[in-house]
Amino acid sequence: MVRQSFFAGSWYPADPASLGNLIGGVKESREGATARFAVVPHAGLSYSAIGIAPFFENFDRSVARLLVIGPSHYAHIPADRLVVGPFDSYETPLGSLEGFTLDGAKASDASLLQREHSVEMVLPFIAGLKRPPKVGTALVNHFSSLKALDEMSDFLLEEDEGLSIVASSDFTHYGPRFGFSVLSEQEARERDMHVAHLLASGAIEEAFSFFTGNRHTICGWASAALVANIARRKGMKGEVAGYYTSNDVSGRDDGDFVAYATILWRHDGRIS
């Protein structure tokens, strides 16, 4: 089964040359770079490319399988369920990617992932690598408890020691357009950074308490918490590698914005 490039020509260019220019030619991993886990944004690439690129600039070239996990924007997914992509390959304007599946993949779930932008925005970056890893995709929307988060983490940890995972998550959607103006713009940015640092440092319980106990508009928090929890289980400490908003990219200041954070976990970043 093949996943087509559903958003090529709308959320990013379908022309390979234009796409390559937009994502910066996909810089190859620097020598010694060891990023294995990440949280990156999933807006259209004119906005999210800045936040996705650092992971691939630091990508561990030994990775054989890369799993992209995002939220479902277009269909309800019950709490504590991981919807797994059943695809053998993924088409992108920059070439085809070989796919892999996890236990629980169902052909009936293909349509959910086919039309989901939260997983697609990362695929052109993978296709631009000289030796792309095999790709898998999955969706998760909510965890009902820390126990459920731990159980899903256990499932993915059992898959393969060499599995690399990217969580697709946009941060605060702010302003009247999104029905969220309970904080000032500065307070919203400061709260985003606080949450990003909680995830990076492995403070999963505190991050989970924030996500489930506060009103917020962070899209993809469950996938971000999942990756952060797995990285903590492996003894890895992350870093907040970037933070910006849609207004920073567009130059507008109209009272509405979406925020984007990049968090990286490397093999050489250990929790002391």
VEXKE-199127 format. One line per field, with one value per residue: residue number from 1; residue in one letter; x, y, z of N, C-alpha, C in turn. Coordinates in nm, 2 decimals, padded with zeros to 4 digits. Layout:
REM residues N
resi: c(NUM_...)
resn: c(a_...)
npx: c(X_...)
npy: c(Y_...)
npz: c(Z_...)
capx: c(X_...)
capy: c(Y_...)
capz: c(Z_...)
cpx: c(X_...)
cpy: c(Y_...)
cpz: c(Z_...)
***
This chain:
REM residues 272
resi: c(1_2_3_4_5_6_7_8_9_10_11_12_13_14_15_16_17_18_19_20_21_22_23_24_25_26_27_28_29_30_31_32_33_34_35_36_37_38_39_40_41_42_43_44_45_46_47_48_49_50_51_52_53_54_55_56_57_58_59_60_61_62_63_64_65_66_67_68_69_70_71_72_73_74_75_76_77_78_79_80_81_82_83_84_85_86_87_88_89_90_91_92_93_94_95_96_97_98_99_100_101_102_103_104_105_106_107_108_109_110_111_112_113_114_115_116_117_118_119_120_121_122_123_124_125_126_127_128_129_130_131_132_133_134_135_136_137_138_139_140_141_142_143_144_145_146_147_148_149_150_151_152_153_154_155_156_157_158_159_160_161_162_163_164_165_166_167_168_169_170_171_172_173_174_175_176_177_178_179_180_181_182_183_184_185_186_187_188_189_190_191_192_193_194_195_196_197_198_199_200_201_202_203_204_205_206_207_208_209_210_211_212_213_214_215_216_217_218_219_220_221_222_223_224_225_226_227_228_229_230_231_232_233_234_235_236_237_238_239_240_241_242_243_244_245_246_247_248_249_250_251_252_253_254_255_256_257_258_259_260_261_262_263_264_265_266_267_268_269_270_271_272)
resn: c(m_v_r_q_s_f_f_a_g_s_w_y_p_a_d_p_a_s_l_g_n_l_i_g_g_v_k_e_s_r_e_g_a_t_a_r_f_a_v_v_p_h_a_g_l_s_y_s_a_i_g_i_a_p_f_f_e_n_f_d_r_s_v_a_r_l_l_v_i_g_p_s_h_y_a_h_i_p_a_d_r_l_v_v_g_p_f_d_s_y_e_t_p_l_g_s_l_e_g_f_t_l_d_g_a_k_a_s_d_a_s_l_l_q_r_e_h_s_v_e_m_v_l_p_f_i_a_g_l_k_r_p_p_k_v_g_t_a_l_v_n_h_f_s_s_l_k_a_l_d_e_m_s_d_f_l_l_e_e_d_e_g_l_s_i_v_a_s_s_d_f_t_h_y_g_p_r_f_g_f_s_v_l_s_e_q_e_a_r_e_r_d_m_h_v_a_h_l_l_a_s_g_a_i_e_e_a_f_s_f_f_t_g_n_r_h_t_i_c_g_w_a_s_a_a_l_v_a_n_i_a_r_r_k_g_m_k_g_e_v_a_g_y_y_t_s_n_d_v_s_g_r_d_d_g_d_f_v_a_y_a_t_i_l_w_r_h_d_g_r_i_s)
npx: c(00.08_00.05_00.13_00.02_00.14_-00.04_-00.07_00.11_00.17_-00.01_00.02_00.29_00.54_00.48_00.67_00.98_01.23_01.16_01.06_01.29_01.44_01.29_01.31_01.57_01.75_01.80_02.01_02.28_02.36_02.58_02.92_02.94_02.69_02.40_02.12_01.83_01.56_01.28_01.08_00.89_00.74_00.43_00.30_00.21_00.49_00.61_00.60_00.68_00.92_01.15_01.15_01.16_01.40_01.63_01.64_01.71_01.95_02.10_02.08_02.10_02.30_02.31_02.06_01.80_01.53_01.27_01.01_00.73_00.51_00.20_-00.08_-00.43_-00.61_-00.85_-01.02_-01.18_-00.99_-00.99_-00.89_-00.57_-00.51_-00.31_-00.29_-00.17_00.03_-00.03_00.15_00.35_00.52_00.60_00.51_00.68_00.74_01.02_01.10_01.04_00.98_01.08_00.86_00.78_00.60_00.43_00.33_-00.02_-00.10_-00.35_-00.53_-00.76_-00.72_-00.58_-00.68_-00.70_-00.44_-00.36_-00.47_-00.36_-00.20_-00.01_00.17_00.28_00.43_00.70_00.80_00.92_01.17_01.29_01.31_01.49_01.74_02.06_02.08_01.80_01.62_01.40_01.05_00.79_00.46_00.23_-00.06_-00.17_-00.39_-00.46_-00.39_-00.52_-00.41_-00.10_-00.02_-00.12_00.03_00.28_00.25_00.21_00.46_00.62_00.54_00.65_00.92_00.98_00.99_01.23_01.57_01.70_01.52_01.41_01.23_01.00_00.81_00.52_00.42_00.25_00.28_00.13_-00.18_-00.27_-00.49_-00.79_-00.88_-00.84_-00.98_-00.85_-00.73_-00.67_-00.44_-00.17_00.02_00.29_00.29_00.18_00.39_00.59_00.49_00.48_00.75_00.82_00.68_00.80_01.07_01.02_00.95_01.19_01.37_01.28_01.08_00.83_00.59_00.52_00.48_00.27_00.07_00.03_-00.06_-00.31_-00.44_-00.48_-00.63_-00.54_-00.39_-00.22_-00.12_-00.10_00.01_00.01_00.17_00.41_00.46_00.48_00.71_00.90_00.88_00.98_01.24_01.34_01.32_01.53_01.74_01.81_01.87_01.71_01.71_01.59_01.58_01.49_01.24_00.96_00.72_00.43_00.39_00.65_00.76_00.60_00.60_00.38_00.16_-00.10_-00.24_-00.31_-00.15_00.05_00.25_00.57_00.79_01.11_01.25_01.52_01.67_01.97_02.22_02.44_02.35_02.28_02.08_02.18)
npy: c(-00.12_00.22_00.54_00.85_01.18_01.39_01.66_01.80_02.07_02.23_02.27_02.27_02.31_02.12_02.09_01.96_02.11_02.36_02.28_02.17_02.40_02.54_02.38_02.41_02.25_02.02_01.97_01.75_01.52_01.65_01.56_01.34_01.41_01.32_01.31_01.15_01.15_01.37_01.67_01.84_02.10_02.11_02.27_02.42_02.40_02.65_02.78_02.58_02.46_02.58_02.49_02.22_02.15_02.16_01.90_01.73_01.83_01.74_01.48_01.13_00.93_00.65_00.56_00.33_00.31_00.53_00.68_00.87_01.05_01.19_01.42_01.35_01.55_01.54_01.33_01.16_01.01_00.76_00.80_00.70_00.53_00.41_00.48_00.31_00.35_00.16_00.14_00.04_00.20_00.55_00.83_01.11_01.45_01.45_01.19_00.84_00.68_00.40_00.20_00.10_-00.11_-00.12_-00.34_-00.40_-00.24_-00.15_-00.20_-00.06_00.18_00.34_00.56_00.76_00.83_00.90_01.14_01.32_01.59_01.63_01.42_01.43_01.66_01.62_01.43_01.51_01.61_01.38_01.24_01.38_01.32_01.15_00.88_00.77_00.66_00.38_00.44_00.50_00.57_00.72_00.79_00.97_01.10_01.16_01.10_00.92_00.88_00.87_00.61_00.50_00.64_00.54_00.27_00.28_00.38_00.17_-00.02_00.09_00.10_-00.17_-00.23_-00.18_-00.12_00.05_00.23_00.54_00.84_01.09_01.34_01.52_01.83_02.13_02.43_02.67_02.80_03.11_03.38_03.57_03.43_03.17_03.13_03.17_03.37_03.41_03.46_03.70_03.78_03.76_03.61_03.37_03.28_03.25_03.05_02.84_02.79_02.71_02.46_02.33_02.30_02.14_01.90_01.85_01.81_01.58_01.59_01.45_01.39_01.64_01.78_01.63_01.68_01.95_01.95_01.80_01.93_02.20_02.47_02.48_02.53_02.36_02.17_01.83_01.74_01.49_01.32_01.45_01.43_01.15_01.09_01.23_01.09_00.84_00.90_00.98_00.74_00.61_00.75_00.99_01.34_01.62_01.91_02.24_02.35_02.55_02.81_02.98_03.20_03.20_03.47_03.57_03.46_03.56_03.83_03.97_04.12_04.07_04.00_03.73_03.41_03.12_02.91_02.75_02.49_02.34_02.05_01.85_01.53_01.38_01.12_01.18_01.34_01.30_01.23_01.34)
npz: c(00.00_-00.08_00.04_-00.08_-00.17_-00.03_00.03_-00.13_-00.34_-00.22_00.07_00.06_-00.20_-00.50_-00.70_-00.75_-00.74_-00.64_-00.39_-00.28_-00.26_-00.07_00.17_00.22_00.08_00.23_00.45_00.50_00.77_01.02_01.10_01.37_01.47_01.65_01.69_01.78_01.86_01.85_01.88_01.65_01.44_01.25_01.07_00.74_00.51_00.46_00.70_00.89_00.81_00.91_01.17_01.15_01.02_01.19_01.32_01.11_01.03_01.24_01.24_01.32_01.14_01.15_01.19_01.10_01.09_01.10_01.28_01.25_01.45_01.49_01.57_01.51_01.29_01.16_01.22_01.48_01.74_01.98_02.33_02.43_02.22_01.96_01.63_01.36_01.07_00.77_00.55_00.27_00.13_00.08_-00.10_-00.22_-00.35_-00.38_-00.42_-00.37_-00.05_00.14_00.33_00.67_00.90_01.22_01.48_01.49_01.28_01.05_00.75_00.72_00.85_00.68_00.54_00.74_00.79_00.54_00.47_00.66_00.77_00.97_00.98_00.73_00.67_00.75_00.58_00.32_00.40_00.49_00.25_00.12_00.21_00.16_00.22_00.30_00.59_00.65_00.67_00.91_01.02_01.25_01.46_01.75_01.99_02.26_02.60_02.87_03.12_03.31_03.33_03.10_02.91_02.97_02.90_02.63_02.56_02.64_02.45_02.21_02.28_02.29_02.02_01.87_01.94_01.77_01.67_01.57_01.66_01.57_01.70_01.60_01.66_01.70_01.89_02.11_01.98_01.93_02.00_01.88_01.66_01.72_01.94_02.19_02.42_02.68_02.81_02.80_02.50_02.55_02.79_02.69_02.52_02.71_02.86_02.68_02.64_02.89_02.91_02.69_02.79_03.01_02.89_02.74_02.95_03.07_03.26_03.29_03.44_03.54_03.30_03.19_03.38_03.33_03.06_03.09_03.28_03.24_03.05_02.71_02.38_02.25_01.99_01.94_02.17_02.29_02.13_02.16_02.44_02.45_02.30_02.45_02.69_02.61_02.54_02.79_02.92_02.80_02.92_02.81_02.78_02.67_02.44_02.40_02.09_01.93_01.90_01.78_01.61_01.39_01.32_01.34_01.12_00.91_00.94_01.03_01.27_01.40_01.62_01.62_01.63_01.56_01.75_01.74_01.84_01.86_01.97_02.06_02.11_02.19_02.15_02.30_02.50_02.81_03.10_03.41)
capx: c(00.00_00.13_00.07_00.05_00.17_-00.17_-00.06_00.20_00.10_-00.09_00.09_00.43_00.55_00.49_00.78_01.10_01.33_01.10_01.05_01.43_01.48_01.22_01.36_01.71_01.84_01.81_02.15_02.32_02.41_02.72_02.99_02.92_02.55_02.34_01.98_01.75_01.43_01.26_00.95_00.90_00.61_00.36_00.23_00.27_00.64_00.66_00.62_00.74_01.05_01.25_01.15_01.19_01.53_01.74_01.65_01.78_02.09_02.17_02.02_02.19_02.30_02.30_01.92_01.75_01.38_01.22_00.87_00.67_00.39_00.13_-00.22_-00.53_-00.68_-00.97_-01.10_-01.16_-00.92_-01.01_-00.78_-00.48_-00.50_-00.21_-00.33_-00.05_00.02_-00.01_00.20_00.48_00.60_00.55_00.55_00.70_00.80_01.16_01.12_00.97_01.04_01.04_00.79_00.77_00.48_00.43_00.21_-00.15_-00.14_-00.47_-00.55_-00.88_-00.68_-00.49_-00.74_-00.68_-00.31_-00.34_-00.51_-00.32_-00.08_00.08_00.28_00.33_00.53_00.83_00.84_01.01_01.30_01.35_01.33_01.60_01.86_02.13_02.04_01.69_01.58_01.26_00.96_00.66_00.37_00.12_-00.14_-00.22_-00.45_-00.48_-00.37_-00.61_-00.34_00.04_-00.01_-00.15_00.15_00.39_00.22_00.24_00.61_00.67_00.52_00.75_01.06_01.00_01.00_01.37_01.66_01.75_01.41_01.41_01.09_00.98_00.67_00.48_00.33_00.25_00.25_00.01_-00.25_-00.31_-00.57_-00.94_-00.90_-00.83_-01.05_-00.76_-00.66_-00.68_-00.31_-00.11_00.11_00.42_00.27_00.17_00.52_00.67_00.43_00.52_00.89_00.83_00.64_00.91_01.18_00.97_00.96_01.33_01.44_01.23_00.98_00.70_00.48_00.48_00.43_00.14_-00.02_00.00_-00.14_-00.44_-00.51_-00.49_-00.67_-00.43_-00.42_-00.10_-00.18_00.00_00.08_00.02_00.28_00.53_00.48_00.52_00.86_00.98_00.89_01.07_01.38_01.37_01.34_01.66_01.84_01.85_01.82_01.69_01.74_01.50_01.67_01.43_01.11_00.92_00.58_00.39_00.41_00.79_00.79_00.52_00.62_00.26_00.14_-00.24_-00.31_-00.32_-00.03_00.07_00.39_00.64_00.91_01.19_01.32_01.60_01.73_02.08_02.28_02.54_02.28_02.24_02.03_02.28)
capy: c(00.00_00.34_00.67_00.95_01.31_01.45_01.80_01.86_02.17_02.32_02.30_02.29_02.29_01.99_02.09_01.92_02.21_02.46_02.22_02.16_02.54_02.57_02.31_02.43_02.15_01.92_01.95_01.62_01.52_01.68_01.45_01.33_01.44_01.20_01.33_01.03_01.18_01.51_01.73_01.94_02.15_02.05_02.37_02.42_02.41_02.79_02.81_02.47_02.41_02.63_02.41_02.08_02.14_02.12_01.76_01.66_01.88_01.67_01.34_01.02_00.86_00.51_00.52_00.25_00.33_00.66_00.68_01.00_01.04_01.32_01.41_01.35_01.67_01.53_01.22_01.13_00.89_00.75_00.82_00.58_00.45_00.45_00.44_00.29_00.35_00.03_00.17_-00.02_00.31_00.69_00.91_01.26_01.51_01.43_01.05_00.74_00.63_00.27_00.21_-00.02_-00.10_-00.17_-00.43_-00.33_-00.17_-00.20_-00.13_00.03_00.31_00.41_00.69_00.85_00.88_00.95_01.28_01.38_01.68_01.63_01.33_01.45_01.77_01.57_01.33_01.57_01.62_01.24_01.20_01.46_01.26_01.07_00.75_00.78_00.54_00.34_00.54_00.46_00.68_00.68_00.90_00.96_01.23_01.19_01.00_00.94_00.87_00.85_00.47_00.47_00.69_00.44_00.15_00.30_00.39_00.03_-00.09_00.14_00.06_-00.31_-00.25_-00.19_-00.03_00.15_00.31_00.69_00.89_01.23_01.39_01.63_01.91_02.27_02.48_02.75_02.87_03.22_03.50_03.55_03.33_03.03_03.14_03.16_03.50_03.42_03.51_03.79_03.71_03.73_03.50_03.25_03.24_03.20_02.92_02.74_02.76_02.63_02.33_02.27_02.27_02.03_01.78_01.83_01.77_01.46_01.61_01.40_01.40_01.78_01.82_01.57_01.76_02.08_01.92_01.75_02.01_02.34_02.50_02.52_02.50_02.29_02.06_01.72_01.73_01.35_01.27_01.52_01.36_01.01_01.09_01.28_00.98_00.73_00.96_00.98_00.60_00.58_00.82_01.10_01.47_01.70_02.06_02.32_02.39_02.66_02.85_03.10_03.20_03.23_03.61_03.59_03.43_03.64_03.97_04.03_04.13_04.10_03.94_03.59_03.34_02.98_02.90_02.63_02.46_02.22_01.98_01.74_01.44_01.32_01.01_01.23_01.42_01.21_01.28_01.32)
capz: c(00.00_-00.10_00.08_-00.17_-00.12_-00.03_00.05_-00.22_-00.42_-00.13_00.20_00.02_-00.35_-00.56_-00.79_-00.67_-00.73_-00.55_-00.26_-00.23_-00.21_00.05_00.29_00.23_00.02_00.33_00.49_00.56_00.91_01.05_01.17_01.52_01.51_01.70_01.72_01.76_01.90_01.83_01.86_01.55_01.41_01.14_00.98_00.61_00.52_00.46_00.84_00.97_00.77_01.00_01.29_01.12_00.97_01.29_01.34_01.00_01.04_01.35_01.23_01.34_01.01_01.17_01.20_00.99_01.08_01.16_01.30_01.27_01.52_01.50_01.61_01.40_01.28_01.08_01.26_01.63_01.78_02.13_02.42_02.46_02.10_01.86_01.49_01.29_00.92_00.71_00.42_00.23_00.08_00.09_-00.22_-00.20_-00.47_-00.39_-00.44_-00.29_00.07_00.18_00.46_00.76_00.99_01.36_01.52_01.51_01.16_00.98_00.62_00.73_00.90_00.59_00.50_00.84_00.77_00.40_00.47_00.78_00.74_01.08_00.95_00.59_00.66_00.77_00.47_00.22_00.46_00.49_00.11_00.07_00.26_00.07_00.25_00.38_00.66_00.63_00.74_00.96_01.06_01.35_01.52_01.88_02.02_02.40_02.70_02.99_03.24_03.30_03.31_02.95_02.84_03.00_02.83_02.48_02.56_02.65_02.32_02.11_02.32_02.25_01.88_01.82_02.00_01.67_01.62_01.59_01.66_01.56_01.73_01.53_01.75_01.70_02.02_02.13_01.88_02.01_01.95_01.86_01.55_01.78_02.07_02.30_02.45_02.82_02.85_02.71_02.40_02.62_02.88_02.61_02.48_02.82_02.90_02.58_02.66_03.01_02.87_02.61_02.88_03.09_02.80_02.71_03.07_03.12_03.37_03.22_03.53_03.55_03.17_03.18_03.46_03.26_02.95_03.12_03.39_03.20_02.91_02.62_02.24_02.20_01.91_01.93_02.30_02.33_02.06_02.22_02.57_02.42_02.26_02.56_02.79_02.56_02.55_02.93_02.96_02.75_02.99_02.73_02.82_02.54_02.44_02.32_01.98_01.86_01.92_01.70_01.58_01.26_01.30_01.32_00.98_00.81_00.97_01.07_01.42_01.40_01.74_01.61_01.58_01.60_01.80_01.70_01.91_01.82_02.08_02.02_02.21_02.13_02.23_02.39_02.60_02.92_03.23_03.51)
cpx: c(00.09_00.06_00.12_00.08_00.04_-00.17_00.04_00.12_00.01_-00.02_00.24_00.43_00.55_00.61_00.91_01.20_01.28_01.10_01.19_01.48_01.42_01.27_01.51_01.80_01.86_01.96_02.18_02.37_02.55_02.79_02.97_02.78_02.48_02.19_01.90_01.60_01.40_01.11_00.97_00.76_00.56_00.28_00.28_00.41_00.69_00.68_00.70_00.88_01.16_01.27_01.19_01.34_01.64_01.75_01.73_01.92_02.17_02.14_02.13_02.19_02.29_02.15_01.87_01.60_01.35_01.07_00.83_00.53_00.33_-00.01_-00.31_-00.61_-00.82_-01.06_-01.07_-01.09_-00.94_-00.88_-00.70_-00.47_-00.40_-00.26_-00.20_-00.06_00.05_00.07_00.34_00.57_00.53_00.60_00.57_00.75_00.95_01.20_01.04_01.05_00.99_00.98_00.81_00.64_00.51_00.32_00.09_-00.19_-00.26_-00.49_-00.67_-00.84_-00.60_-00.55_-00.71_-00.54_-00.28_-00.37_-00.47_-00.19_00.03_00.20_00.35_00.44_00.67_00.89_00.94_01.15_01.37_01.39_01.46_01.74_01.93_02.09_01.92_01.66_01.44_01.17_00.83_00.59_00.27_00.06_-00.18_-00.27_-00.45_-00.44_-00.45_-00.53_-00.19_00.06_-00.02_-00.03_00.26_00.37_00.25_00.39_00.67_00.66_00.62_00.89_01.08_01.02_01.14_01.45_01.70_01.64_01.42_01.27_01.09_00.83_00.64_00.38_00.36_00.22_00.13_-00.05_-00.32_-00.40_-00.71_-00.97_-00.91_-00.91_-00.97_-00.68_-00.67_-00.55_-00.27_-00.02_00.24_00.40_00.25_00.30_00.60_00.62_00.47_00.67_00.90_00.79_00.75_01.03_01.14_00.99_01.11_01.40_01.39_01.13_00.84_00.58_00.43_00.42_00.29_00.04_-00.06_-00.10_-00.29_-00.51_-00.53_-00.56_-00.55_-00.47_-00.29_-00.15_-00.07_00.07_00.10_00.15_00.41_00.56_00.53_00.67_00.94_00.99_00.98_01.21_01.42_01.40_01.48_01.78_01.89_01.79_01.82_01.73_01.63_01.58_01.61_01.29_01.08_00.78_00.55_00.41_00.56_00.83_00.73_00.55_00.49_00.25_-00.01_-00.32_-00.34_-00.19_-00.04_00.22_00.44_00.77_00.97_01.26_01.39_01.66_01.85_02.14_02.38_02.48_02.22_02.19_02.13_02.22)
cpy: c(00.12_00.46_00.78_01.09_01.40_01.60_01.87_01.95_02.26_02.36_02.32_02.26_02.15_01.98_02.06_02.03_02.32_02.40_02.21_02.30_02.57_02.51_02.32_02.33_02.03_01.89_01.81_01.63_01.56_01.57_01.46_01.37_01.32_01.22_01.21_01.06_01.33_01.55_01.84_01.99_02.09_02.14_02.35_02.46_02.56_02.84_02.70_02.43_02.46_02.54_02.27_02.06_02.10_01.98_01.69_01.71_01.80_01.52_01.23_00.93_00.71_00.46_00.45_00.27_00.45_00.66_00.82_00.99_01.18_01.30_01.40_01.48_01.65_01.41_01.20_01.00_00.87_00.76_00.69_00.49_00.50_00.39_00.43_00.28_00.21_00.04_00.09_00.09_00.44_00.77_01.05_01.32_01.49_01.28_00.97_00.70_00.49_00.27_00.09_00.00_-00.16_-00.27_-00.35_-00.25_-00.23_-00.12_-00.03_00.17_00.39_00.54_00.79_00.92_00.94_01.10_01.37_01.46_01.67_01.53_01.36_01.55_01.73_01.49_01.39_01.58_01.48_01.20_01.27_01.41_01.17_00.92_00.75_00.65_00.50_00.42_00.47_00.58_00.63_00.81_00.87_01.09_01.26_01.07_01.03_00.94_00.85_00.70_00.44_00.53_00.60_00.32_00.16_00.32_00.26_-00.04_-00.04_00.10_-00.09_-00.33_-00.27_-00.08_00.08_00.24_00.46_00.74_01.04_01.26_01.51_01.71_02.06_02.32_02.57_02.82_02.99_03.33_03.47_03.44_03.19_03.03_03.12_03.29_03.52_03.47_03.62_03.72_03.67_03.61_03.37_03.19_03.18_03.07_02.81_02.70_02.68_02.49_02.26_02.22_02.15_01.90_01.75_01.77_01.64_01.47_01.58_01.42_01.55_01.83_01.76_01.64_01.89_02.04_01.88_01.84_02.16_02.36_02.55_02.48_02.44_02.17_01.95_01.70_01.58_01.29_01.33_01.45_01.22_01.01_01.13_01.17_00.87_00.78_00.95_00.83_00.55_00.66_00.94_01.23_01.55_01.84_02.12_02.39_02.51_02.69_02.98_03.09_03.23_03.38_03.64_03.56_03.52_03.79_04.04_04.04_04.17_04.04_03.80_03.53_03.20_02.97_02.76_02.61_02.34_02.17_01.86_01.66_01.37_01.21_01.07_01.33_01.33_01.28_01.24_01.27)
cpz: c(00.00_-00.04_-00.02_-00.10_-00.13_-00.03_-00.04_-00.32_-00.35_-00.01_00.17_-00.13_-00.39_-00.66_-00.71_-00.64_-00.63_-00.41_-00.20_-00.18_-00.08_00.18_00.30_00.18_00.11_00.36_00.55_00.70_00.92_01.12_01.32_01.56_01.54_01.74_01.68_01.78_01.89_01.84_01.76_01.51_01.28_01.06_00.84_00.61_00.51_00.60_00.91_00.93_00.86_01.13_01.27_01.09_01.07_01.32_01.24_00.99_01.14_01.34_01.24_01.21_01.03_01.18_01.08_00.98_01.16_01.16_01.32_01.33_01.53_01.55_01.49_01.40_01.23_01.12_01.41_01.65_01.93_02.20_02.43_02.34_02.01_01.72_01.41_01.14_00.86_00.57_00.39_00.18_00.09_-00.03_-00.17_-00.33_-00.49_-00.40_-00.34_-00.17_00.10_00.32_00.55_00.85_01.13_01.38_01.54_01.39_01.09_00.85_00.63_00.79_00.80_00.55_00.61_00.82_00.64_00.40_00.59_00.76_00.85_01.06_00.82_00.59_00.68_00.65_00.37_00.27_00.46_00.35_00.06_00.12_00.16_00.09_00.35_00.46_00.61_00.72_00.79_01.01_01.16_01.40_01.66_01.92_02.17_02.48_02.82_03.12_03.21_03.27_03.16_02.87_02.86_02.92_02.68_02.47_02.56_02.51_02.22_02.15_02.29_02.10_01.83_01.89_01.90_01.62_01.66_01.58_01.65_01.60_01.66_01.61_01.73_01.85_02.02_02.00_01.95_01.93_01.92_01.75_01.61_01.91_02.19_02.32_02.60_02.88_02.76_02.61_02.47_02.71_02.81_02.56_02.59_02.87_02.81_02.61_02.79_02.98_02.79_02.69_02.97_03.01_02.77_02.83_03.13_03.24_03.32_03.31_03.53_03.41_03.15_03.26_03.40_03.15_02.98_03.22_03.36_03.06_02.83_02.48_02.18_02.12_01.89_02.06_02.33_02.26_02.12_02.36_02.55_02.39_02.38_02.67_02.74_02.57_02.70_02.97_02.91_02.82_02.91_02.78_02.69_02.56_02.36_02.21_01.91_01.91_01.85_01.67_01.44_01.22_01.28_01.18_00.88_00.83_01.01_01.22_01.43_01.51_01.73_01.57_01.63_01.64_01.76_01.78_01.85_01.94_02.03_02.13_02.14_02.22_02.33_02.50_02.70_03.04_03.34_03.64)
***
